[in-house]
Amino acid sequence: MADPEHFPEELWGIEDPRITYVPELKKYAVVYTAYTRDGPGVAMALTENFDTFERCGLIMHPDDKDAALLPRRIDGRWALIHRPVSPQGANMWISYSPDLRYWGNHKLMLAARKGGWWDANRIGLSAPPIEIPQGWLTIYHGVRQTSASSIYRLGLALFDLHTPERCLKRSNEWMFGPEEPYERHGDVDDVVFPCGYTIASDGDTIRMYYGGADSSIALATGSVRTMLEWLEQHGENY
């Protein structure tokens, strides 16, 4: 729940939380978009029980969103994926921190493509990356502008396990897009937008929770193994 009285960066509300369990802290890191007077920024809160929260405030200033924390340190530093907007475009970046408060060593992870691609206009992280032996399997959204509207679709990318800013493979095609009536028509038409998932005890079955047309919450079930196989068939090595 937004708390603009004590956290003015939440004046216009909060949205799109992405939750990561951090074993080292024995806490969940909730990274979310806080709408400040100057636009959306990235904020973070820590919790053990989802009843009480330790708010950390803004960790990335506007205009920035679509962020999630990796569940463990990389070479001794925490890693945050986020999507700042600049004159160069809306691309996925990764930043590092020694203490979860101060962030630097910013690196471009993945850029929106140019031209008529499904992910040509802007891209951003969807749900937090999935750690598998091959790397960080990442669902990301791409937005294509049409004469009528914007279309949000999902693709896959695989990043190096030890150097997560290094993309190993990226899908040329989208794997999931708006098809059902509740995905195509709503407050914002033609949108599928996941921020979270669960993986079953078999380590493979994934249940992806996503927004449909900014008007409903939907569930899609799939397989991590099948997603990786699809990426192998439809992806390009980087």
Secondary structure by P-SEA (a helix, b strand, c coil): cccccccccccccccbbbbbbbccccbbbbbbbbbccccbbbbbccccccccccccccccccccccccccccccccbbbbbbbbbccccbbbbbbbbcccccccccccccccccccccccccccccccccccccccbbbbbbbbbcccbbbbbccccccccccccccccccccccccccccccccccccbbbbbccccccccccbbbbbbbccccccbbbbbbaaaaaaaaaaccccc
